[in-house]
Amino acid sequence: MSVIDVKVPDIGDFKNVPIVEILVKVGDVVSADAPLLSLESEKATMEIPAPVAGTVAEIIVKIGDRVSEGSPLLKLDAGGGAQALTKAAPPLSAVDVPDAKGPAAAQHLTRAPSAGVLPAPTDFGGVHASPSVRRLARELEIDLTRLSGTGEKGRITKDDVKAALSGTDGRRTGSGIPDIPAQDFAKFGPIETKPLSRLKRLSGPHLHRAWLNIPHVTHTDDADITDLESYRITLDGAAREKGFRVTMLAFLIKASVVALKEFPQFNASLSPDKESLILKRYYNLGVAVDTPDGLVVPVIKDAERKGIIEISQELGAVSARMRDGKITPADIQGATFSISSLGGIGGTSFTPIVNAPELAILGVVRAVMKPVWDGQNFQPRLMLPLCLSYDHRVIDGALAARFTRRLADILADVRQLVL
């Protein structure tokens, strides 16, 4: 047995280059020149090849480690391939050098093709992926320009390519949907690139997936909350003295529970095979909370068992945790129906995106005073716009209209909240 140390070969002037991908594991049998791991500098992605054929005995580094020429990477049991040690390790190939200042800038990273060797296939220009990932994508006929990477700094990994092949990649733009062409906005004036918050990077694919998979329809109606608002103001005055607030949102949660009990299709989800409806006998309501990093949807559990005061106190506590960034997985899981309220900001209507696997979501905006005909005269009434988005595969327009009208009737008569 002949165990050799595989080290970083000559990579030119590059130092402290991060390891972005380890392509082998202990026990793997590799051939000479097979890629072992990938490095990535600001200018290029580089693969470290195996100097000889053998078996991977030990991996010394991990993803994220920074290395330079001569840094040890792994140990390789060369076996009968020791004679190949006298051969010089092939120089590295480089990709993604869009701003190299002429050929000289990349001379340390480019290998001239040997005589009789066919030129490499055309690369995916501008894509943030290692050569091995590019090669895999070419073999599987996957267009890397249509994928979003889950690796460090958004780089595309082999798992992303495999997920795209199996159709499970929730970050794709959608089958048959062309991506928006990239533009160089700096050509038209000064720009600033600001990374998305972690929250938006996580929620974005979920919203995109929901929008692509659910046939959204939004039904709107108005609820007369004149009497309810007077009652709310009375409760809120007493609550302030105890350190919390009673907002319209607490009443919306309670009214939604009453309506959901009468229309159980809205408190359900489609089965994975899309052939059955899973009716839920519990009422966990998600509530969109505005935070500095974006919207978070904490869940008020077992809302049917709680009164207005208890819901109000819980809303205050959970909203504070969200804004302080102290969310836990339990805080945002298990919702059966969601509410998105923009009443504190404004607007006249909007289309909230259904929070899959839920089937509907209620959106509300600012209540306004309107003249309402009572049969004899126009009376000033405080009207709250309701915007119900729903999954049209399960809920039809007539059912949505009945649900929204029932919800409006409940809000118009506070006594129905205790039925």
Stockholm file with secondary structure:
# STOCKHOLM 1.0

chainA/1-419         MSVIDVKVPDIGDFKNVPIVEILVKVGDVVSADAPLLSLESEKATMEIPAPVAGTVAEIIVKIGDRVSEGSPLLKLDAGGGAQALTKAAPPLSAVDVPDAKGPAAAQHLTRAPSAGVLPAPTDFGGVHASPSVRRLARELEIDLTRLSGTGEKGRITKDDVKAALSGTDGRRTGSGIPDIPAQDFAKFGPIETKPLSRLKRLSGPHLHRAWLNIPHVTHTDDADITDLESYRITLDGAAREKGFRVTMLAFLIKASVVALKEFPQFNASLSPDKESLILKRYYNLGVAVDTPDGLVVPVIKDAERKGIIEISQELGAVSARMRDGKITPADIQGATFSISSLGGIGGTSFTPIVNAPELAILGVVRAVMKPVWDGQNFQPRLMLPLCLSYDHRVIDGALAARFTRRLADILADVRQLVL
#=GR chainA/1-419 SS CCEEEEECCCCTTCCSEEEEEECCCTTCEECTTCEEEEEECSSCEEEEECSSCEEEEEECCCTTCEECTTCEEEEEECGGGGGGGGSCCCCCCEECCTTCCSGGGGTTTCCCCCTTCCCCCCCCTTCCBCHHHHHHHHHHTCCGGGCCCCSGGGCBCHHHHHHHHHTCCTTSCCTTCCCCCCCCGGGTSCCCCCCCCHHHHHHHHHHHHHHHHSCEEEEEEEEECHHHHHHHHHHHHHHHTTTCCCCHHHHHHHHHHHHHHHCGGGSEEECTTSSCEEECSSCCEEECEEETTEEECCEETTGGGCCHHHHHHHHHHHHHHHHTTCCCGGGGSCCSEEEEECTTTCCSCCCCCCCTTSSEEEEECCCEEEEEECSSSEEEEEEEEEEEEEETTTCCHHHHHHHHHHHHHHHHCGGGGGC
#=GC SS_cons         CCEEEEECCCCTTCCSEEEEEECCCTTCEECTTCEEEEEECSSCEEEEECSSCEEEEEECCCTTCEECTTCEEEEEECGGGGGGGGSCCCCCCEECCTTCCSGGGGTTTCCCCCTTCCCCCCCCTTCCBCHHHHHHHHHHTCCGGGCCCCSGGGCBCHHHHHHHHHTCCTTSCCTTCCCCCCCCGGGTSCCCCCCCCHHHHHHHHHHHHHHHHSCEEEEEEEEECHHHHHHHHHHHHHHHTTTCCCCHHHHHHHHHHHHHHHCGGGSEEECTTSSCEEECSSCCEEECEEETTEEECCEETTGGGCCHHHHHHHHHHHHHHHHTTCCCGGGGSCCSEEEEECTTTCCSCCCCCCCTTSSEEEEECCCEEEEEECSSSEEEEEEEEEEEEEETTTCCHHHHHHHHHHHHHHHHCGGGGGC
//
